[in-house]
Amino acid sequence: MTDSALIGGADQVPSPAPPPVPTDRAAILVAAGILLSRVSGIIREAVLSRWLGASNIAADAFAISLQIPKMLQNLLGEGALSASFIPVYSSVVDRDPRAARRLAGAVFGLLAALVGTIVLVLMFAARPIVGIIVRGAGDTRADLIAELVRTMAPGIGFIVFAAWCLGILNAHRDFFLSYVAPMLWNIAIITAILIWTTQTNDSIELARAGAWGVFLGGVAQFAVQLPRVLRIAGPITPSLDRTGGELREVVRRFIPGVAGRGVVTLGTFTDIALASFLAVGAVAVLTKAQILYMMPISVFAVSIAAADLPELSRETADASAATERVRTAIDRVSLFVVFSAIAFVFGGRSLVGALFEGGQFTSDDTVAVWLTLAVFSLGLLASALSRVFQTASFAQGDVAGPAKIALARLVVAAVVGFCLMFPADRYQVVDGLVRQSNDVAFGPLSESIREQSNSHRLGAVGLAAGGAIAAWLEFALLGRRLHRTTTALGIWAALRRLIPATFAAGIAVAGLAAALNGLPPLLAAPLVIGPPGLLYMVVAKRCGNMTADAL
């Protein structure tokens, strides 16, 4: 490598390699960063809900248009990059920091070429792409979606570069900044919308303002991490040099990783394509339910998995240590995720209402999102534990296996969702109650009915059911695959210890939700969730859960 660099300066000396960070502390740092980011994401959705609502063209178009360019993030960032780049970079940086910088520069150059190409395609071919993905949408909705995609796409591209920063920082055991950086993305969207509300209340104009917030927030998310990367790793020269053995190993892992993330992206597009044949608002309802659904997965499962991946990669020769690390992760994740599922299923109406209700977001929207969230949550534990299993597989170099299993999950989710969504779309929420408005059928409603705003139909619940069933399939297949290379992981022992706490908390949440149904959601939610949460922890501790005992 030369003494000059395009990123960083020649006089910039990398910080010495830090000592190993205890997994507990690393997981806490990751969880704290993710929690702050997720909380800001919920605030973002609260702002979007108040000004855009959920069951109208503007809300649906914004939700769909955000998902289309996010294929960049799903394909090239986060999971695929973590599975391929972090293990290789972690093993190189400890023995040869200069080679690690060359590897980082080559990976950045490869990402820049791929991201630039895809962003240009999205910007110049947005309308035909939208026409392919959301064939069930009317022309007005499709035109707005394409316009928003053109604005958002470059910003999502910068988020992929932010994922590159995350990989380097994690490998250097610097966990907090990269997971809290998405706050800037959320803050940019919130700020753009709030500024524009001083000029207009038109929901479509506010959706356009939010799209510019997506672009600016993506730039900020990358820019805030880059200086720290350069301080820790030293000057990095982006290149398209493909001769290094380490890069070939990253690419070898990256291709099946992209295939696996491609399955996730295909799953997202499948949901959007199917939901486009449902009544307006289905994608917006799905999005809000998924944001809450992903909170415990991100804060608990992903944070623990992210902290464990570099250490598991270093422990590949010590099977007993790696197995014990996975067992501990299962115990921790199960404790928090089981209660989250209880809260979403039995107390979700108060929770959704407290977070989103007001302005354009009505009480009927609250019920629609809650029912979708409750059905999603039936697969919450399976999804969370699958993240742990995936991380253990990635650390062993098994990227293709989880990708194949993800494809099976996609197929099951799509088939089940397709079978259930049209009958579910015949039901709608009216004055807080679910009522059948059309004869049950296995085909879409007419376009004139689908494009009506504020109909509060429940087709999204059918798609959520497909996702929940598929989550348990993925959990079972990943667990069976992991058992081939590890000793007993103690999954069922960990879950059995939580059974008494689960029943106690479930009864408490359901009872309080029924008793406090007349209260405003903002007052009811803390009472419905808080005391049962304390009861759950006490019972779990008495029944031998190690994580509850340590709190």
C-alpha positions in Angstrom: 0.0 0.0 0.0 1.2 3.5 -0.7 1.8 6.2 1.9 -1.1 8.3 0.6 -4.8 7.5 0.8 -8.0 8.8 -0.7 -9.7 8.2 2.7 -7.6 9.5 5.5 -4.2 11.1 5.4 -0.7 9.8 5.2 0.1 11.1 8.7 -2.9 9.3 10.2 -1.7 6.4 12.3 -4.2 3.7 13.3 -4.9 3.3 16.9 -3.4 0.2 18.5 -5.6 -2.9 18.6 -7.9 -2.8 21.6 -8.0 -5.6 24.1 -10.9 -8.0 23.8 -14.2 -6.5 25.0 -16.2 -8.8 27.3 -19.2 -10.0 25.4 -21.6 -8.7 28.1 -20.2 -5.2 27.7 -20.1 -5.4 23.9 -23.7 -6.6 23.8 -24.8 -3.8 26.1 -23.1 -1.2 23.9 -24.7 -2.7 20.8 -28.1 -2.9 22.5 -27.8 0.7 23.7 -27.0 1.9 20.3 -29.8 -0.1 18.7 -32.3 0.9 21.4 -31.6 4.6 20.8 -31.9 4.1 17.0 -35.1 2.1 17.4 -36.6 4.6 19.7 -35.9 7.4 17.3 -37.4 5.1 14.6 -40.6 4.8 16.6 -40.6 8.6 17.0 -40.2 8.9 13.2 -43.1 6.6 12.7 -45.2 8.6 15.2 -44.5 11.8 13.3 -45.3 10.0 10.0 -48.5 8.6 11.5 -49.7 12.0 12.8 -49.1 13.7 9.5 -49.6 11.0 6.9 -51.9 8.5 8.7 -51.9 4.9 7.7 -54.9 4.1 5.4 -54.4 6.5 2.6 -52.4 6.9 -0.6 -49.6 9.1 0.8 -48.9 6.8 3.7 -48.9 3.7 1.6 -46.8 5.3 -1.2 -44.2 6.5 1.3 -44.0 3.0 3.0 -43.6 1.2 -0.4 -41.2 3.7 -1.9 -38.9 3.4 1.1 -38.8 -0.4 0.8 -37.8 -0.4 -2.9 -34.4 1.4 -2.6 -33.8 -0.4 0.7 -33.0 -3.4 -1.3 -29.5 -1.9 -1.5 -29.3 -2.0 2.3 -30.7 -5.5 2.4 -28.5 -6.9 -0.4 -25.2 -5.3 0.1 -25.2 -4.0 3.7 -25.8 -5.2 7.2 -26.2 -9.0 7.1 -24.3 -9.9 4.0 -21.4 -7.6 4.7 -21.3 -8.7 8.4 -21.3 -12.4 7.5 -18.5 -12.0 4.9 -16.4 -9.0 5.9 -16.2 -9.0 9.7 -14.9 -12.5 10.2 -12.2 -12.1 7.6 -11.2 -8.6 8.6 -11.2 -9.6 12.3 -8.7 -12.4 11.6 -6.4 -10.2 9.5 -6.4 -7.0 11.6 -4.9 -8.7 14.6 -1.8 -10.0 12.7 -1.4 -7.4 9.9 -3.1 -4.0 10.1 -1.7 -2.9 6.8 -3.2 -5.9 5.0 -6.5 -5.2 6.8 -6.5 -1.6 5.5 -5.9 -2.9 1.9 -8.8 -5.3 2.4 -11.1 -2.5 3.7 -10.2 -0.3 0.7 -10.9 -3.1 -1.8 -14.2 -3.9 -0.2 -15.2 -0.2 -0.2 -14.3 0.0 -3.9 -16.4 -3.1 -4.8 -19.3 -1.7 -2.8 -19.0 1.7 -4.5 -19.2 0.2 -7.9 -22.2 -2.0 -7.1 -24.1 0.7 -5.2 -23.5 3.4 -7.8 -24.8 1.1 -10.6 -28.0 0.1 -8.7 -28.7 3.7 -7.6 -28.5 4.9 -11.2 -30.9 2.2 -12.3 -33.4 3.0 -9.6 -33.3 6.7 -10.4 -33.7 6.4 -14.2 -36.0 3.4 -14.3 -38.1 4.0 -11.2 -41.5 4.0 -12.9 -41.1 0.7 -14.8 -39.6 -0.9 -11.7 -42.5 0.3 -9.6 -44.9 -1.0 -12.3 -43.4 -4.4 -12.0 -43.3 -4.6 -8.2 -46.7 -3.1 -7.4 -48.9 -4.2 -10.2 -52.0 -3.9 -8.1 -51.6 -0.2 -7.4 -53.5 2.4 -9.3 -51.7 4.9 -11.5 -51.9 7.8 -9.1 -50.3 5.7 -6.3 -47.7 4.2 -8.6 -46.6 7.6 -10.0 -46.1 9.0 -6.5 -44.1 5.9 -5.4 -41.8 6.3 -8.4 -41.2 9.9 -7.6 -40.3 9.2 -4.0 -38.0 6.3 -5.0 -35.9 8.7 -7.2 -35.3 10.9 -4.2 -34.6 8.2 -1.7 -32.3 5.9 -3.6 -29.0 7.8 -3.3 -29.5 8.2 0.5 -30.0 4.5 0.9 -26.8 4.0 -1.1 -24.9 5.9 1.6 -26.4 3.6 4.3 -24.6 0.7 2.6 -21.3 2.6 3.1 -22.4 3.1 6.7 -22.6 -0.7 6.9 -19.0 -0.9 5.7 -18.1 1.4 8.6 -20.0 -0.8 11.0 -18.0 -3.9 9.9 -14.6 -2.1 10.5 -15.7 -0.7 13.9 -17.1 -4.0 15.1 -14.0 -5.8 14.1 -12.0 -3.3 16.2 -14.4 -3.9 19.1 -15.9 -0.5 18.8 -19.6 -1.2 19.1 -21.6 1.9 20.0 -21.3 4.5 17.3 -22.3 2.4 14.3 -25.5 1.2 16.0 -26.6 4.6 17.2 -25.8 6.3 13.9 -29.2 5.4 12.3 -30.6 8.0 14.7 -29.4 10.7 12.3 -31.4 9.1 9.5 -34.5 9.1 11.6 -33.9 12.7 12.9 -33.4 13.9 9.3 -36.8 12.5 8.2 -38.5 13.9 11.3 -36.9 17.3 10.8 -37.8 17.5 7.1 -41.5 16.7 7.7 -41.8 19.0 10.7 -40.3 21.9 8.8 -42.6 21.3 5.9 -45.7 21.2 8.1 -45.2 24.9 8.6 -45.9 25.3 4.9 -48.7 22.7 4.2 -50.8 20.0 5.7 -51.1 18.1 2.4 -50.1 14.5 3.1 -48.6 14.0 -0.4 -46.4 17.1 -0.1 -45.3 15.9 3.4 -44.4 12.5 1.9 -42.1 14.3 -0.6 -40.5 16.2 2.2 -39.9 12.9 4.1 -38.2 11.5 1.0 -35.6 14.3 1.1 -35.1 13.5 4.7 -34.3 9.9 3.8 -31.6 11.1 1.3 -30.0 13.6 3.8 -30.2 11.1 6.7 -28.4 8.4 4.7 -25.5 10.8 3.9 -25.3 11.8 7.6 -25.3 8.2 8.8 -22.2 7.5 6.8 -20.4 10.8 7.4 -20.6 10.5 11.2 -18.9 7.1 11.3 -16.1 7.8 8.7 -13.8 9.9 11.0 -13.9 7.2 13.7 -13.1 4.5 11.2 -10.1 6.4 9.9 -8.9 7.1 13.5 -9.1 3.4 14.4 -8.1 1.7 11.2 -5.8 4.3 9.7 -5.8 5.7 6.1 -7.7 3.6 3.7 -7.4 3.7 -0.1 -10.5 2.6 -2.0 -9.6 0.3 -4.9 -10.9 -2.3 -7.3 -7.9 -4.5 -6.7 -9.2 -8.1 -6.7 -5.9 -9.9 -6.3 -5.7 -10.2 -2.5 -6.4 -13.6 -1.0 -8.4 -12.0 1.9 -10.7 -10.2 -0.6 -11.3 -13.5 -2.5 -12.4 -15.0 0.8 -14.7 -12.1 1.5 -16.2 -12.4 -1.9 -16.5 -16.2 -1.5 -18.6 -15.6 1.7 -20.3 -12.4 0.3 -21.9 -14.1 -2.7 -23.9 -16.6 -0.8 -24.5 -13.9 1.8 -26.0 -11.6 -0.9 -28.0 -14.6 -2.1 -29.3 -15.0 1.5 -30.1 -11.3 1.8 -31.5 -11.5 -1.7 -34.0 -13.9 -0.4 -34.9 -11.4 2.3 -35.2 -8.7 -0.3 -37.3 -10.9 -2.5 -39.4 -11.6 0.5 -39.9 -7.9 1.0 -40.8 -7.3 -2.6 -43.1 -10.3 -2.5 -44.9 -8.8 0.5 -45.2 -5.4 -1.3 -46.3 -7.1 -4.5 -49.0 -9.1 -2.7 -50.1 -6.1 -0.6 -50.5 -4.0 -3.7 -53.6 -6.1 -4.4 -55.0 -5.3 -1.0 -56.8 -2.1 0.1 -54.8 1.1 0.4 -52.9 1.2 3.7 -51.9 -2.5 3.8 -48.2 -1.7 3.4 -48.3 1.2 5.8 -50.0 -1.0 8.4 -47.4 -3.8 7.8 -44.6 -1.3 8.2 -45.7 0.1 11.5 -46.4 -3.4 12.9 -42.9 -4.6 11.7 -41.2 -1.6 13.3 -42.5 -2.7 16.7 -42.0 -6.4 16.0 -38.3 -5.8 15.1 -37.6 -3.7 18.2 -37.0 -6.7 20.5 -35.2 -8.7 17.8 -32.9 -5.8 17.1 -32.3 -4.7 20.7 -31.8 -8.2 22.1 -31.1 -10.8 19.4 -29.2 -8.7 16.9 -27.2 -6.8 19.6 -26.0 -10.1 21.2 -25.4 -11.7 17.8 -23.4 -8.7 16.6 -21.2 -8.7 19.8 -20.7 -12.5 19.5 -19.8 -12.7 15.8 -16.2 -11.4 16.0 -15.5 -13.6 19.1 -17.2 -16.7 17.6 -15.0 -16.2 14.5 -11.9 -16.2 16.7 -13.2 -19.3 18.6 -13.8 -21.6 15.7 -11.1 -24.0 17.0 -12.6 -24.2 20.5 -16.0 -25.9 20.0 -16.9 -25.9 23.7 -16.3 -22.2 24.2 -18.3 -21.4 21.0 -21.2 -23.6 22.2 -21.3 -22.0 25.6 -21.4 -18.6 24.0 -24.4 -19.6 21.9 -26.2 -21.1 25.0 -25.7 -17.9 26.9 -27.1 -16.0 23.9 -30.2 -18.2 23.8 -30.9 -17.7 27.5 -30.6 -13.9 27.2 -32.6 -13.5 24.0 -35.4 -15.8 25.2 -35.9 -13.9 28.4 -36.6 -10.6 26.8 -38.3 -11.7 23.6 -40.9 -13.9 25.2 -42.2 -11.0 27.3 -42.1 -8.8 24.2 -44.4 -11.3 22.4 -46.8 -11.3 25.4 -46.9 -7.5 25.5 -47.6 -7.3 21.8 -50.3 -9.9 21.7 -52.3 -9.0 24.8 -51.3 -5.3 25.4 -50.6 -4.2 21.8 -53.7 -2.1 21.4 -52.7 0.2 24.2 -49.0 0.2 23.1 -49.8 1.0 19.4 -52.3 3.7 20.4 -49.8 5.3 22.8 -47.2 5.5 20.1 -49.0 6.4 17.0 -52.6 7.5 17.6 -53.5 11.1 16.9 -53.8 13.5 13.9 -54.3 11.5 10.7 -53.8 8.2 12.6 -57.2 7.1 14.0 -58.3 4.6 16.6 -59.3 2.2 13.8 -55.8 2.4 12.4 -54.6 1.5 15.9 -56.7 -1.7 15.9 -55.5 -2.7 12.4 -51.8 -2.3 13.4 -52.3 -4.1 16.7 -54.0 -7.1 15.1 -51.2 -7.3 12.5 -48.6 -7.0 15.2 -50.2 -9.6 17.4 -50.2 -12.2 14.6 -46.6 -11.3 13.6 -45.6 -11.8 17.3 -46.7 -15.4 17.3 -43.4 -16.0 15.4 -41.3 -13.5 17.4 -39.3 -15.9 19.5 -38.5 -18.1 16.5 -37.3 -15.1 14.5 -35.1 -13.9 17.4 -33.5 -17.2 18.0 -32.9 -17.7 14.3 -30.7 -14.6 14.4 -28.5 -16.3 17.0 -28.4 -19.5 15.0 -27.4 -17.5 11.8 -24.6 -15.8 13.7 -23.2 -19.1 14.9 -23.4 -20.5 11.3 -21.7 -17.4 9.8 -18.8 -17.7 12.3 -18.3 -21.3 11.1 -18.2 -20.1 7.5 -21.6 -21.5 6.7 -23.3 -18.8 4.8 -25.0 -20.8 2.1 -27.0 -23.0 4.5 -28.8 -20.1 6.1 -29.5 -18.6 2.7 -31.2 -21.8 1.5 -33.3 -21.9 4.7 -34.2 -18.3 4.2 -35.5 -19.2 0.8 -37.7 -21.9 2.3 -39.0 -19.4 4.7 -39.8 -17.0 1.9 -41.7 -19.6 -0.1 -43.8 -20.7 2.9 -44.5 -17.1 4.0 -45.6 -16.1 0.5 -47.8 -19.1 0.0 -49.6 -18.9 3.3 -49.8 -15.1 3.1 -51.3 -15.3 -0.4 -53.9 -17.9 0.8 -55.0 -15.8 3.8 -54.7 -12.1 2.7 -57.7 -11.9 0.4 -60.2 -13.4 2.8 -58.7 -11.2 5.5 -59.2 -8.1 3.3 -62.9 -8.7 3.4 -62.8 -7.7 7.1 -62.4 -4.1 8.2 -62.2 -2.1 11.4 -65.2 0.1 12.0 -65.5 2.1 15.3 -62.9 -0.2 16.9 -64.7 -3.4 16.0 -63.8 -6.0 13.3 -66.6 -6.5 10.9 -67.1 -8.5 7.7 -67.8 -6.1 4.8 -67.8 -8.5 1.8 -68.3 -12.1 1.2 -65.2 -14.2 1.9 -63.3 -14.9 -1.4 -59.8 -15.9 -2.5 -59.3 -13.1 -5.0 -58.7 -9.3 -4.7 -61.4 -6.7 -4.2 -62.1 -4.5 -7.2 -59.6 -1.6 -7.8 -62.3 1.0 -7.1 -62.7 -0.5 -3.6 -59.0 -1.1 -3.0 -58.0 2.5 -3.8 -60.4 4.0 -1.3 -58.6 5.7 1.6 -59.4 5.1 5.3 -61.2 1.7 4.7 -59.1 0.1 7.5 -59.2 -3.4 6.0 -57.2 -6.3 7.5 -55.5 -8.0 4.5 -52.2 -7.3 6.2 -53.1 -9.7 9.0 -53.1 -12.5 6.5 -49.6 -11.7 5.3 -48.5 -11.5 9.0 -49.8 -15.0 9.6 -47.7 -16.3 6.7 -44.6 -14.6 8.2 -45.2 -16.1 11.7 -45.6 -19.6 10.4 -42.5 -19.3 8.2 -40.5 -18.0 11.1 -41.0 -21.3 13.0 -39.9 -23.3 9.9 -36.7 -21.3 9.7 -36.0 -21.7 13.4 -36.4 -25.5 13.2 -34.3 -25.9 10.1 -31.5 -23.6 11.4 -31.5 -25.4 14.7 -31.2 -28.8 13.1 -28.4 -27.6 10.8 -26.4 -26.1 13.7 -26.7 -29.3 15.8 -24.6 -31.0 13.2 -21.5 -29.1 14.3 -22.3 -28.2 18.0 -23.2 -30.1 21.1 -26.6 -29.6 22.8 -27.5 -26.0 22.9 -30.1 -26.2 25.7 -32.8 -24.5 23.9 -35.8 -26.3 25.4 -34.3 -26.2 28.9 -34.0 -22.4 28.6 -37.6 -22.1 27.4 -39.0 -24.5 30.0 -37.6 -22.2 32.8 -39.7 -19.4 31.3 -43.1 -21.2 31.3 -44.3 -20.1 34.7 -43.2 -16.5 34.1 -44.9 -16.6 30.7 -48.3 -17.7 32.1 -48.1 -15.2 35.0 -47.3 -12.3 32.7 -49.8 -13.2 30.0 -52.6 -13.4 32.5 -51.6 -10.1 34.0 -51.2 -8.2 30.7 -54.5 -9.5 29.4 -56.4 -8.7 32.6 -55.0 -5.2 32.8 -55.6 -4.5 29.1 -59.3 -5.5 29.6 -59.7 -3.5 32.8 -58.1 -0.3 31.5 -59.6 -0.4 28.0 -61.5 2.9 28.6 -58.3 4.9 29.4 -56.5 6.9 26.8 -53.8 4.7 25.3 -51.0 7.0 26.5 -52.1 6.4 30.1 -53.0 2.8 29.8 -49.9 1.5 28.1 -47.4 1.9 31.0 -49.9 0.3 33.4 -50.6 -2.6 31.0 -47.0 -3.4 30.3 -45.0 -2.2 33.4 -46.3 -4.2 36.4 -46.6 -7.5 34.4 -43.0 -6.9 33.2 -41.7 -6.8 36.8 -43.8 -9.9 37.7 -42.3 -11.7 34.7 -38.7 -10.9 35.8 -39.3 -12.0 39.4 -40.9 -15.3 38.4 -38.2 -15.9 35.7 -35.5 -15.3 38.3 -37.0 -17.7 40.8 -37.3 -20.3 38.1 -33.6 -20.2 37.3 -33.1 -17.9 34.3 -29.5 -16.9 34.4 -30.1 -13.5 32.8 -32.9 -12.5 35.1 -30.8 -13.6 38.1 -28.0 -11.3 37.0 -30.2 -8.3 36.6 
